[in-house]
Amino acid sequence: MSQTPALPLAPASGNPFRAFARLARLWLCAPDRGNARLLIAILLLLTAVQVGVQIGFNIWSRNFFNALENRDSIAFQAGIMLFLSLAVTSMTVAVNQLYLKQLIQLRWRGWLTRYLVEAWMRDGRQYQLELAGQGADNPDQRIAEDVRVATELAVEFVTGLLSALLMLIAFIGILWTLSGPLHLAMMGREVEIPGYMVWAALLYALLGSSLTWMVGRPMVTLNVKRTAAEADFRFGLTRARESGEGIAFIRGETDERRGLSATFERVAGNVRALMRSQRNLMWLTSAYGTLAMIFPTIVASPGYFAGVITLGGLMQIGAAFGQVQAALNWFVDNFPRIAEWRSAISRLMGFQAAIEDLAALAADPEQPTITVSVGTADSLVLRDLEVAFADGTTVIAESSAEIRAGERVLIKGASGSGKSTLFRAIGGLWPWGAGEIITPPAASMMFMPQRPYLPLGTLHAALSYPAATNAFSDDEAREALRLVGLAHLAPSLDEEEHWDRVLSLGEQQRMAFARLLLHKPAWIFMDEATAALDEPNQDMLMQLVVDRLPNVALVSIGHRQGLEVFHNRTLTLKRQPEGGAQLSLPPRRPRPSTGWVAPGLRDRLRKVMDS
């Protein structure tokens, strides 16, 4: 008997920057990328133009302050006009640069969101990932928040880094030319240091970057932990809101408050640790930035006092030093945001890796997983089927069965014997195990869980789901509601509500039957689909299925004795001494004719319909 291995966890491994660069390549090479490449090219061109404008400002500062020093009013007025021209150009470039940057961020985020949602909401992976543990928790937060942070900051960093690099190349040349050599007397010898202001800027930036990395390095890990803790806290709040009625009935508010307080304390603990790390980094960056305001003037002042450098030259050197310093300090200035970005992409890559591992597990022929294939609409075949938990524990021992089209089969068994898990395996949601399942075409099947899914939107949309709202007319929808005893909801077809909160569980189960009557599938799988109804209404709805869909194949899970009369065959899951449960196969009974009514039901049904 084969053992199914646990689902491989998918923590973010390797270099997250390379992994995210792979996603960027996917976007830029995707058929649906739109004009992304053109937008990026224009953004890079505007970045280069802005660097050219800054070079113009630097040259302008020399001429302007020399005009002041020489009391040259004509040159002063010309300098003002040149400044205005440069300012208008700079503003125009900056505005368009910002708009393009935001547009690229939005386009990239939209594409990556669609990419991840498509990979997540496919073949039941959104359900399977709930069992995956690490690397797959809080997918909503990862898709909504981590994608936003990762894409927005990535575009910011690429444009910022390119601008810093171009500034560095341009202004190092200017600074080298302006500063000239520095002559020092050392050990009785005169030493000449060419372009000494460049070396001073490099040394200053290297010292600041090294100290920033040492002080701020813990922030990367702290940001990852904080993001995870925040997501857990939001999940706890959402769960408490959605389960408000159950909590209120059982008077569980005290325990819920205790749990939420403990979850928030983990958030607060991580925030406090991050605050301490940011405080330490702030001491460093504040001192570093304040000193940078006067450092170039002090270093260049000997040349000014010696008459080698004019006032304009001194101001130009200070401005050029500032640009070189800003370029070299890009890492220092952006370290906290880099830490936030890295934590976001680590969680994002972990999520994507979990999806890819799950897809690889299902596609790997060497893995002992359940093989689900599509056959004809005539039968459902279970062949040497074994169903297991993700940790390898056997739930259903090796079993074989065949259910033919038109049969009505009731699956029974003790609680925990694996009935619902068997349905998940038939639906392709549960890959763990061995053997083969040959199903009818997916379009011919409809699953009805105990709690039906009612999407957000109108009541008509909830009835039509998963088809489009206009797939069924208003008259068809009203008739379906009337047949299942929900005629009072017919006037609300076009109203938008949270119908899973407005309707009781019994009404939701009636809605599922109304949806069934509209879609008319050839195969129906009911998992305790009438558990919230009393027996007379259960009988009425089951008889409705028999009457309206006489040729349907019905496979049900249920514990009530009354359900047996609507089925002509019963399969029982019996626990085995060696572990797991196994299907017992009694002989088939003749199929009831069309219009058949279970014995003893006619009077009860009449009373229900009259009421």
Secondary structure, DSSP 8 states (H G I E B T S, - for coil): -------------S-HHHHHHHHHHHHHHSTT-TTHHHHHHHHHHHHHHHHHHHHHHHHHHHHHHHHHHTT-HHHHHHHHHHHHHHHHHHHHHHHHHHHHHHHHHHHHHHHHHHHHHHHHSSTTHHHHGGGT-TT-S-HHHIIIIIHHHHHHHHHHHHHHHHHHHHHHHHHHHHHHHHH--EEEEETTEEEEETTHHHHHHHHHHHHHHHHHHHHHTHHHHHHHHHHHHHHHHHHHHHHHHHTHHHHHHTT-HHHHHHHHHHHHHHHHHHHHHHHHHHHHHHHHHHHHHHHHTTHHHHHHHHHHHTTSS-HHHHHHHHHHHHHHHHHHTHHHHHHHHHHHHHHHHHHHHHHHHHHHHHHHHHH-TTS-B-EEEE--TTEEEEEEEEEE-TTS-EEEEEEEEEEETT-EEEEEE-TTSSHHHHHHHHTT---BEEEEEEE--GGGEEEE-SS----SEEHHHHHHTTS-GGGS-HHHHHHHHHHTT-GGGGGGTT-EE-HHHHS-HHHHHHHHHHHHHHH--SEEEEESTTTTS-HHHHHHHHHHHHHH-TT-EEEEE---GGGGGG-SEEEEEEE-TTSSEEEE---------TT---TT-HHHHHHHHH-
